[in-house]
Amino acid sequence: MVREVLSQPPREAAELLKKGPPARVAEVLVETNPGIVQDLLPEFSDDFRHAVLHAAPREFSRQWSSNQAYPENSIGRLMDP
């Protein structure tokens, strides 16, 4: 599924991911480049995004949440846990 996500623009990739359970989406995002993750997270509804963040390993969830606070196209949005 990671390859499928990487081959799609963010909106389409998010639509594909939303078909799966949050735990599976978290697994896919862990294997995905942090910059892409930051493009995908805003495409999810608030409820689904929170469920994915809750399902992700804590260090990833914290980092993804922190990265969202940085301006778009900044190096801060690309940080790995």
Helices and strands as residue ranges (DSSP letters): H 2-6, H 10-17, H 22-30, H 34-40, G 41-43, H 46-55, H 58-68, G 75-78
